[in-house]
Structures are given as C-alpha cells and as structure tokens.
Amino acid sequence: MKRKLLLAALAWVAVASVAAPVFAQEGGGAWTSDVYKWAVIAGAGALAIGAAFGALSQGRAIAAACDGIARNPSASPQIRFALIFGLVLIESLVIYVLLISLVIFFVKWGTA
C-alpha cells in the first residue's frame, strides 16, 4: 500500500513538472494558420480513432449477442434489448467525438 502511494505521488510530481512550463508562457494572440492546421488534423485523428474503436466494439457486441442467442434462444428478448441499448451508447460516444471534431474544425479560436 505504501509503495502504491509513493508511486502515485511520484507520478503526480512528474506530471506537474512536465506541465509547469505551459503555465509560464504568455498568452498567444489569434490562431495562426499552422495552429489551425494542426487543430484540424487533431480533430480528424480523434474522429478516426473514435469511429474505428466504435465500429470494433459494435462488431464485438453483435457477435457476443448472436453467440448468446444461439446458446440460449429463450433469452433472446433480454439479449436483444441489452444489445440495442449497448449499441445506442456506443454510437452516442462516436457522435460526441464527431461533435467535438466539428467544433474544432469550424470555430476560429482566439479571434474576436
């Protein structure tokens, strides 16, 4: 227990020491074209990762539901409800990533 607490404290110190120079910088003005370009790339990357893992998890959920229905056909309504509910939650996470990416794409941060 003591070792885990010490490792957690050292991790926090490491994170704080890496993040400290960020707070010492002056505030930048409006976004430059380079910063906007990297923001668009970051948004597209987040969308690609979110969509890829969302599709992967949906495929695994459907496969598990089919396997469960094949093993126990009498539990089909309960499995189908859990499957649809899980797919809705997975898809909502992908839609949230899309929304955040669209905000990054179309909002000009730092402009008046």
C-alpha positions, 0 to 999 in steps of 0.5 A: 500500500505504501509503495502504491502511494509513493508511486502515485505521488511520484507520478503526480510530481512528474506530471506537474513538472512536465506541465509547469512550463505551459503555465509560464508562457504568455498568452498567444494572440489569434490562431495562426494558420499552422495552429489551425492546421494542426487543430484540424488534423487533431480533430480528424485523428480523434474522429478516426480513432473514435469511429474505428474503436466504435465500429470494433466494439459494435462488431464485438457486441453483435457477435457476443449477442448472436453467440448468446442467442444461439446458446440460449434462444429463450433469452433472446428478448433480454439479449436483444434489448441489452444489445440495442441499448449497448449499441445506442451508447456506443454510437452516442460516444462516436457522435460526441467525438464527431461533435467535438471534431466539428467544433474544432474544425469550424470555430476560429479560436482566439479571434474576436 
